[in-house]
Amino acid sequence: MGLRVFFHILTGLILDLSKILIYTFHYNYAKKNYCDKAKLLYSDTDSLIYEIQTEDFYVDIARDVDLWFDTSEYPKELQIKK
């Protein structure tokens, strides 16, 4: 197997794993927790953009923030309580 073929197989595998992760989040987190109050507006290979109707999103995600959310660029003042 040539390097080019290996690269194409690996790229396909990575994209497939990304899709699985995105779908898992959508159906097992967003839809499960918000039902019809979560509207998927846009998706890409590595991101989902939602409109979510809730009182306080940060309170909602607090228990799952380390598992599902990248908050590395959030301001330090925004304390998401776990």
C-alpha angles and dihedrals in degrees: 000000000000125000092249092055091047090051092052092049092048092047091051091049092051092049091048091051090049091053091050091052093047093048092045091054093045097050102028098040116017099036093037094052101034106022108184092356090076114073117186107223102174141358135192135172093284107016146055126198117203140182103218126186110212141126096244120359093192092056089048095054098039096101093046101035096108093048102045111014137068106214096162093117097043116115113267089235090066102086112192103199116220 
